[in-house]
């Protein structure tokens, strides 16, 4: 948590921009390190799993596929779950194997 007192701010304002050049990096150094980005484990399906569900995604969830390849994986998963009674047995097995 970044804590700067009123006195510190007043001193920085009086000291001018040069003091900010020193103070801002020092204040930012007090912030905790950021965790690494979390990988989306849902996208990590095997080739066989993608092959099993691809026809169902095209048939029932095509509206969630994007032209740039950055598909909304959670929307596709929700769509497959909504259409669970209609999707193939192989895709249902893939969902079940991932706790869905």
C-alpha positions in Angstrom: 0.0 0.0 0.0 1.3 3.4 -1.0 1.4 5.8 2.0 2.4 9.4 1.5 1.7 11.9 4.3 0.4 15.4 3.7 3.7 16.7 4.9 5.6 14.7 2.3 3.3 16.0 -0.4 3.8 19.6 0.8 7.6 19.2 0.8 7.5 17.8 -2.7 5.3 20.6 -4.0 7.7 23.2 -2.5 10.8 21.4 -3.7 9.5 21.3 -7.3 9.6 18.8 -10.1 13.2 17.6 -9.4 12.0 16.2 -6.0 9.2 14.3 -7.8 11.8 12.6 -10.1 13.4 11.1 -6.9 10.3 10.6 -4.8 8.0 8.8 -7.3 10.4 5.9 -8.1 11.1 5.6 -4.4 7.3 5.5 -3.6 6.8 2.9 -6.4 9.6 0.8 -5.0 7.5 0.3 -1.9 4.7 -1.4 -3.9 4.7 -5.2 -3.6 5.9 -7.1 -6.6 3.2 -8.1 -9.1 2.5 -11.8 -9.6 3.1 -13.3 -13.0 0.2 -13.4 -15.4 -2.1 -16.4 -14.9 -2.3 -18.7 -17.9 -5.8 -19.7 -18.9 -5.9 -23.4 -18.2 -9.1 -23.9 -20.2 -7.2 -23.1 -23.4 -4.6 -25.7 -22.6 -6.8 -28.6 -23.8 -5.0 -31.3 -25.8 -5.4 -31.6 -29.6 -7.7 -34.5 -29.0 -9.9 -32.5 -26.7 -10.2 -29.7 -29.1 -11.0 -32.1 -32.0 -13.7 -33.7 -29.8 -15.5 -30.3 -29.1 -14.7 -28.4 -32.3 -17.8 -29.5 -34.2 -20.1 -28.7 -31.2 -18.4 -25.2 -30.8 -19.0 -24.5 -34.5 -22.6 -25.8 -34.4 -23.8 -24.2 -31.1 -21.3 -21.5 -30.1 -20.0 -20.0 -33.3 -21.0 -16.5 -32.2 -18.2 -16.6 -29.6 -15.5 -17.3 -32.1 -13.5 -14.2 -33.1 -11.7 -13.5 -36.4 -8.5 -12.6 -34.6 -8.2 -16.0 -32.9 -8.7 -14.4 -29.4 -11.8 -16.4 -28.7 -13.8 -15.9 -25.5 -13.0 -19.2 -23.9 -15.3 -18.7 -20.9 -18.2 -17.7 -23.2 -17.6 -20.8 -25.3 -17.5 -23.0 -22.2 -20.7 -21.5 -20.9 -22.3 -22.1 -24.3 -21.2 -25.7 -24.3 -22.6 -26.1 -20.8 -25.9 -24.5 -21.8 -26.1 -26.9 -24.8 -24.9 -29.9 -22.8 -27.9 -32.0 -23.8 -27.2 -31.4 -27.5 -23.4 -31.7 -27.7 -21.6 -34.9 -28.6 -20.7 -37.6 -26.0 -17.0 -37.0 -26.7 -17.3 -33.3 -25.9 -19.3 -34.1 -22.8 -16.5 -36.3 -21.7 -14.0 -33.6 -22.2 -16.1 -31.2 -20.1 -16.5 -33.8 -17.4 -12.8 -34.6 -17.3 -12.1 -30.9 -16.6 -14.7 -30.7 -13.8 -17.3 -28.9 -16.0 
